[in-house]
């Protein structure tokens, strides 16, 4: 569903993403973890065709992102880092707008389902500019899954959500993957990844320093937080992205 090969992204002389390669198969819930500023959001913007890599290739859902970024955004459900629904539309108008853009038919019931599921139906007639950050996050999550995509790409999926809605979203994502969907998330919150992901990548200063499955016996025997902190705080970490550190083998 996602294939990234030798991606670089430079901003001037700064390597925001430095020679990253990975692939994600159908039915995975992959979490890209890393401290703030490590390159997670830059990676998502390249996956969704919002920015172009300096070099390398990206295929999403079988589509070359460089050649057809609009097609990628048609196929995938996307929740960006910043929740920015149009301020002049109500929450309901925005979901209807998204449904029409995606050429959905009989979308009213689908929209109502999401208002009910995420418990913000009382805000559907409120202008987006007047919604709380948590409610805007609910709205952006709903629009991403409105067309029942096979792939979702989400930047910080649970940010600004209260514990009740967080649990609903985590349960939804688990069910979505169990039914054959694929999810790519980025987050700096380790507990989220530990609870919901099937596989992870750890990015640090633009380098992928680890990839693997969360059910790997080595990870199961170790403290996940200590493992992560060791990788992102080791001086001179070259970030091979290929193996467990020697002390954890």
C-alpha positions in Angstrom: 0.0 0.0 0.0 2.9 2.3 0.6 6.4 2.0 -0.8 9.1 4.6 -0.1 12.6 4.2 -1.7 15.6 6.3 -0.9 13.7 9.5 -0.1 15.6 12.7 0.7 14.1 16.1 1.5 16.3 19.1 1.8 15.3 22.6 3.1 18.4 24.6 2.0 21.3 22.7 3.6 19.0 20.9 6.2 18.2 17.3 5.6 14.6 17.0 6.9 14.4 13.4 5.6 17.6 11.6 4.9 17.7 8.5 2.7 14.6 6.7 4.0 13.1 3.5 2.6 10.3 1.3 3.9 7.1 -0.5 2.7 3.8 -1.1 4.3 1.5 -4.0 3.3 -2.2 -4.2 3.2 -3.8 -4.7 6.6 -1.0 -3.0 8.6 -1.3 -0.2 11.2 2.1 1.4 10.9 3.2 4.0 13.3 6.0 6.5 12.5 7.4 7.6 15.8 9.9 10.3 16.6 10.5 13.4 18.7 9.1 16.7 17.5 11.1 18.0 14.5 12.4 14.6 13.5 10.7 14.6 10.0 7.4 12.8 10.6 5.1 15.5 9.2 7.5 16.1 6.3 7.2 12.4 5.5 3.4 12.5 5.6 3.3 15.6 3.3 5.5 13.7 0.8 3.3 10.6 1.0 0.2 12.7 0.3 1.7 14.7 -2.5 1.6 18.0 -0.6 5.4 18.5 -1.1 7.9 16.8 -3.4 10.9 14.9 -2.2 14.3 16.2 -3.3 15.0 12.8 -4.6 13.7 9.2 -4.3 10.4 7.6 -5.1 7.1 7.2 -3.3 4.2 5.0 -4.4 0.9 5.0 -2.4 -2.0 2.7 -3.2 -0.1 1.7 -6.4 0.1 5.3 -7.6 3.4 7.2 -8.2 2.9 10.2 -5.9 5.2 12.4 -8.0 3.3 11.7 -11.2 -0.3 11.9 -9.8 -0.6 13.4 -6.3 -4.3 14.2 -6.8 -5.1 10.6 -7.4 -3.4 9.6 -4.2 -5.6 12.2 -2.3 -8.6 10.8 -4.1 -7.9 7.3 -2.9 -6.6 7.8 0.6 -8.3 9.2 3.7 -6.0 12.0 5.1 -5.9 13.7 8.5 -3.4 16.5 8.4 -1.3 17.8 11.3 -3.4 20.9 11.6 -7.2 20.6 11.7 -8.2 23.3 9.2 -11.8 22.9 7.9 -13.0 26.0 6.1 -14.0 28.6 8.7 -17.1 29.8 6.7 -18.8 26.4 6.6 -20.7 24.6 9.3 -19.5 21.2 10.3 -22.3 19.6 8.4 -21.7 21.7 5.3 -18.1 20.7 5.4 -18.8 17.0 5.5 -21.4 17.4 2.7 -18.8 19.4 0.7 -16.2 16.6 1.1 -18.9 14.0 0.1 -19.7 15.9 -3.0 -16.1 16.4 -4.0 -15.6 12.6 -3.6 -18.7 12.0 -5.7 -20.5 10.1 -3.0 -24.2 9.4 -3.3 -26.7 9.3 -0.4 -24.1 10.7 1.9 -26.5 12.3 4.5 -26.8 9.1 6.5 -23.1 8.5 6.4 -22.4 12.0 7.7 -25.0 11.5 10.4 -23.3 8.3 11.4 -20.0 10.1 12.0 -21.7 12.9 14.0 -23.2 10.3 16.2 -20.1 8.0 16.5 -17.8 10.9 17.5 -20.5 12.6 19.6 -20.5 16.0 18.1 -24.0 16.1 16.4 -24.9 19.1 18.6 -22.2 21.1 16.8 -23.0 20.2 13.2 -24.7 23.5 12.6 -21.8 25.5 14.1 -19.4 27.3 11.9 -16.0 25.6 11.8 -14.3 28.7 13.1 -16.3 28.4 16.3 -15.5 24.8 17.0 -13.1 23.7 19.7 -9.8 22.1 18.6 -11.1 18.8 19.8 -14.3 19.1 17.7 -12.3 20.2 14.6 -10.2 17.1 15.1 -13.3 14.9 15.2 -14.5 16.6 12.0 -11.2 16.0 10.2 -11.2 12.4 11.2 -14.7 12.0 10.0 -14.0 13.5 6.6 -11.0 11.2 6.1 -13.1 8.0 6.5 -16.3 9.3 4.9 -15.7 7.5 1.6 -14.5 4.3 3.3 -11.0 4.4 1.9 -8.7 1.3 1.9 -5.8 3.5 3.2 -5.7 6.2 5.8 -2.8 8.5 6.5 -3.1 10.3 9.8 -0.8 12.9 11.5 -1.2 12.6 15.3 -4.6 10.7 15.3 -5.6 11.3 19.0 -4.3 14.9 19.6 -6.9 17.2 21.2 -9.4 14.3 21.8 -10.8 13.5 25.2 -10.3 10.0 26.7 -13.7 8.7 25.7 -13.3 9.7 22.0 -9.7 8.5 22.0 -10.9 5.0 23.0 -13.6 5.1 20.2 -11.0 6.1 17.6 -8.5 3.4 18.7 -11.2 0.8 18.6 -12.3 2.0 15.2 -8.8 1.9 13.8 -8.3 -1.6 15.2 -11.5 -2.8 13.5 -10.7 -1.0 10.3 -7.4 -2.8 10.0 -8.9 -6.1 11.0 -11.3 -5.7 8.1 -8.5 -5.2 5.6 -7.9 -1.5 5.8 -4.4 0.0 6.1 -3.3 2.9 8.3 -0.2 5.0 8.5 0.0 7.3 11.5 2.7 9.6 12.8 3.0 10.4 16.5 5.4 11.3 19.2 3.2 9.6 21.9 4.7 6.2 22.5 1.6 4.8 24.3 -0.6 5.4 21.3 1.7 3.3 19.1 2.1 0.6 21.7 -1.7 0.3 22.0 -2.8 0.3 18.4 0.1 -0.3 15.9 1.1 -3.6 14.3 4.4 -2.3 13.2 6.5 0.8 13.7 9.3 2.9 12.4 11.4 5.3 14.5 12.7 8.4 12.9 15.3 10.7 14.4 16.9 13.7 12.8 15.5 12.7 9.5 16.9 9.1 9.6 14.9 5.9 10.0 16.7 4.3 12.9 14.4 1.3 13.4 11.6 -0.6 11.7 9.9 -3.7 12.9 6.7 -5.3 14.2 5.5 -4.6 17.7 5.0 -8.3 18.3 8.7 -8.9 17.7 9.9 -11.1 20.7 12.8 -8.8 21.3 10.5 -5.7 21.8 8.2 -7.8 23.9 11.0 -8.5 26.3 12.1 -4.9 26.7 10.7 -1.7 28.0 9.3 0.1 24.9 10.0 3.6 26.2 13.6 2.7 27.2 14.1 1.2 23.7 12.8 4.3 22.0 14.8 6.7 24.1 18.0 4.8 23.6 17.6 5.1 19.8 16.8 8.8 19.7 19.4 9.9 22.3 22.4 7.9 21.3 25.2 10.3 20.3 26.2 9.9 16.6 23.3 7.6 15.8 23.7 6.8 12.2 20.2 5.3 11.8 20.5 2.1 9.7 16.8 1.5 10.0 17.6 -2.2 9.6 18.1 -3.9 12.9 17.6 -4.0 16.6 20.4 -2.3 18.6 23.1 -4.8 19.7 22.3 -4.5 23.4 18.7 -5.6 22.7 19.5 -8.5 20.4 
